[in-house]
Amino acid sequence: MFLLCLIFFRDRVVVELPFKFNFSTMRNFIAGAVEAQRESGAREIYFDFSTLGFVRPEGIVVLSNTIEHFKQANVKVFFRAAI
Amino acid sequence: MNTEANRYLDDAGFFIEYLKRKVFPTSSCRSTTMPLKLFQADAYVPYLYRDLMPWIKSEVNLSNDTLETIKTCLEEIFHNIEYHSGIKTGCTLSQHFPKENRISIAISDFGIGIPTRVRTKMPNLTDAEAIRQACKEGFTKKSNVLNRGAGLPNLIRYVTQRNSGTVLIHSGEGYLSASRGPASSNVTSRQMPWAYPGTIVNVLLRTDTLERLESDIQQEEFTW
């Protein structure tokens, strides 16, 4: 289990990456990122890497795919706490 | 904060791709990792032929025939992005887990998805039904005259029945998993309550059974 934390501001969505990021945990991440941005209409999305504890190859690909999805939708993507 | 996971991201080329710099000064690509690659859908061949396949060859001791079979299977996935996703780019990353005797190959695109494409031929299917349909024998050939790959059914059959590996596909709200069955692949598809933005395919190859690919092919050729 992991806790996905979403923080909504007026024009941004903050998404904490799941502690364990793999094929079976991507659901909450996608919902938290893609659906939250769509519903809020936010033009900025922040991915918080401080919560990431373990990532499988498919998790990296899902993250990359999601970023490309936002880039195509002209949503600005930012990284938080990558180190 | 767990820095190991972020270091793996760095080693896998994620931050180089998006920040144009490494986050950890000592990061470097691991020999067991084929780093993150964003590729043009119509230009996957150089990556597959010159990068991914040589990497697989370097990681596991396999015959050329076996590698050729794997290449044909993977080509189908890239081919589907090129001709069916409606998008120009995809991303992929592969990892060898020597202790698990596994190679994980993840390929994704954020295109229209397999269900949408299938419904141009069969409009009443749910996403789960559509993704299952795309994996049935004969469907790919009927729907695509430009098919260069071996078709999703062949991909699944080779990976599950000959390699005892696993294929996972999530596209739109459709989810399909395929694993080895007693006589044919054990394929299940489900309708999910959420949609993946595009398609992701995760192929898990077993490295301790890969040579069976070659022996099975030779047996088939002899029988034929």
Interface residues (C-beta under 8 A of the other chain):
Chain A: F21 F23 M26 R27 I30 A31 V34 E35 F49 S50 T51 L52 G53 F54 V55 R56 P57 E58 I60 V61 V62 L63 S64 N65 T66 I67 E68 H69 Q72 V77 F79 A81 A82 I83
Chain B: M1 N2 T3 A5 N6 Y8 L9 A12 F14 F15 E17 Y18 L19 V23 F24 L36 L38 T89 C91 T92 L93 S94 Q95 S104 I105 A106 I107 S108 D109 F110 L168 H170 M192 W194 A195 Y196 P197 G198 I200 N202
